[in-house]
Amino acid sequence: MKGSVLRRLKNDKFQELTDQYIAKAKSGYTVSVDEDVLKSVKVEPHVGSPGVDPSTLLPGVGPRPDRPDGDEQTLETAPEEGNGQE
C-alpha cells in the first residue's frame, strides 16, 4: 500500500482506540461542573517572550525528534510480548 493509505489507516486506528479509551474512562467517573466557579475564573492569553524556547516551559518535554517519512510501516496494533511495554 502507499504511504498515504497506511498513514490514514494508522490515524483511523489511533482515533478509534482513543475514543474507546475516553468512553471507558468517562464511564467510571461522575463529573459535576460548578458553573458559577467556572464563570468566575478569569482567563487571559499570554504572549511568550521572543527568543524563549517553549520546550523549557514544561520540564521533561522537549521538541519532537525528527521522524523519517515512511514511519507508518512501524504501526503495531498490539505490543509484542516481552518488549517491556505494558
C-alpha positions in Angstrom: 0.0 0.0 0.0 1.0 3.6 -0.5 2.3 5.6 2.4 -0.7 7.9 2.5 -3.1 5.0 2.7 -1.1 3.4 5.5 -0.9 6.7 7.3 -4.7 7.1 7.1 -5.2 3.6 8.4 -2.9 4.3 11.3 -4.6 7.6 12.1 -8.1 6.0 11.9 -7.0 3.1 14.2 -5.4 5.6 16.7 -8.6 7.7 16.7 -10.7 4.6 17.3 -8.6 3.4 20.2 -8.6 6.9 21.7 -12.3 7.1 21.5 -12.7 3.7 23.2 -10.3 4.7 26.0 -12.1 8.0 26.6 -15.5 6.3 26.7 -14.2 3.7 29.1 -12.6 6.3 31.3 -15.8 8.5 31.3 -18.0 5.6 32.3 -16.1 5.1 35.6 -16.3 8.7 36.8 -19.1 11.2 37.8 -18.2 14.7 36.9 -20.0 17.8 38.1 -19.3 21.3 37.0 -19.9 24.3 39.2 -20.9 26.9 36.6 -20.6 29.9 38.9 -17.0 29.0 39.8 -16.2 28.3 36.2 -17.5 31.7 35.1 -15.6 33.5 37.9 -12.2 32.3 36.6 -10.6 34.9 34.5 -8.5 33.5 31.6 -6.2 35.8 29.7 -4.0 35.0 26.7 -0.3 35.2 27.4 2.2 36.0 24.7 5.6 34.3 25.1 8.7 36.3 25.1 10.6 36.4 21.9 13.6 34.0 21.9 12.2 31.7 24.5 12.3 28.0 23.7 8.8 26.7 24.5 10.3 23.3 25.5 11.9 25.0 28.5 8.5 25.9 29.9 7.5 22.3 30.6 10.2 20.2 32.4 10.9 16.9 30.7 9.2 17.9 27.5 11.4 18.7 24.6 10.9 19.2 20.9 9.7 16.1 19.0 12.5 14.3 17.3 12.6 14.3 13.5 10.9 11.2 12.2 11.7 9.8 8.8 9.0 9.6 6.1 7.5 6.2 5.9 7.2 5.7 9.6 3.7 4.4 9.1 5.2 1.0 8.4 6.2 0.7 12.1 2.5 0.6 13.1 1.8 -2.0 15.7 -1.8 -2.9 16.6 -0.7 -4.6 19.9 2.6 -4.5 21.8 4.7 -7.6 21.4 5.1 -9.8 24.5 8.4 -9.4 26.4 9.4 -6.0 25.0 8.8 -4.2 28.3 5.7 -2.2 27.1 2.6 -2.9 29.2 
